[in-house]
């Protein structure tokens, strides 16, 4: 699967990093971290705002050693937990989304 030049980051790893970064805010918003829904919208539930999204993207770029390109992603899905995790995992693994 790997060509030796990518890290093979999976969606679960990225999801865990997002939940770690947003965990305190999600808890305050009443989101159960153990039972988070795949369609969890981090912005709509109040866990992040515009600045928080930029900080999250910066954290993910640093954690996975990739410069994320999210321009092609549906803006309505940018702050959705599963969609964001999948896009980051694809790019961190050398693919595109």
N, C-alpha and C positions, 0 to 999 in steps of 0.2 A: 504494500500500500504506500509506503513512504519511499521517496526517491533518494533519501539520504540528505536532502537539503531542507527539509521541513521538520517541524517539531511534532506534528500529528496531534495537535490540540483537539480534544473532543468537546462537544456541546456541554456535557455534564461538568467538565472542568471549568469552562467559562461561566456557566450558570452558577456554580458554587462561588466563583470569584465575585460575580455581580451581587449575589445574595450576601456575601461577606461585606462588600463595600456598602451596601444599602441596608444591611441588617438592622442597625439601630433605628433608622427612620421607618423601616417596614414594621418593626415591633411597635413603635409609637402609633403607627397608622392602623394597628390591629391585625396585621397580616401574619399568619402562622408560618414561620419559616420552614417548618417541617412539611407543611402541606400546601406549599405555594402552587397556585394554578399556572399552567403553561401560558395562559393568556393574560397573566398579571401585567397591568400597565403601570410601570414605575412612576410615571408622571401623574396619571389620573388618580392613583391612590394616595398621592402626596409624598411619596418617598423621595422624589427628586424634582427639582425645578430646572429651568434652562441652564443655569450655572452648574447645578448638580449633575446634569447630563454631560456637560463638557468635562467636569472633573472625573466622572465615571469613565468616559471615553479615554481620557488621559491615563487613568489608572490601568485600564485594560491594555492600552498600547504598551505601557511600561511593563506590565506583568507578562505579556505574551510576545514582546519584542517585535511589534508590527505597527506600521502606520495605517490606521484604519481608514478605509474609503467607504463611506456610507451614503454617498450621493445617489447611488442607484437603488437604494432601499426605499420602500414605500414610507413616506414621512409619518403616516398613521401608525406604522409598526415599529418605528425607531425605538420607542421606549417600552415595547412589549418584551418581557423577560425572555421568552423562548426565541422570538425572532432575532433579537439583538445577540443572544448567545450563539445562535446558529451562524449569523453573519460573521461574528468575531472568530468563531472556531474555523470557519471556511477560510477566512483570510489568513489567520495564524498558521493554518496548515498548508498554505501556499495556493489555495484555490481562490475563487472569487465568488461573490454572491450578488 
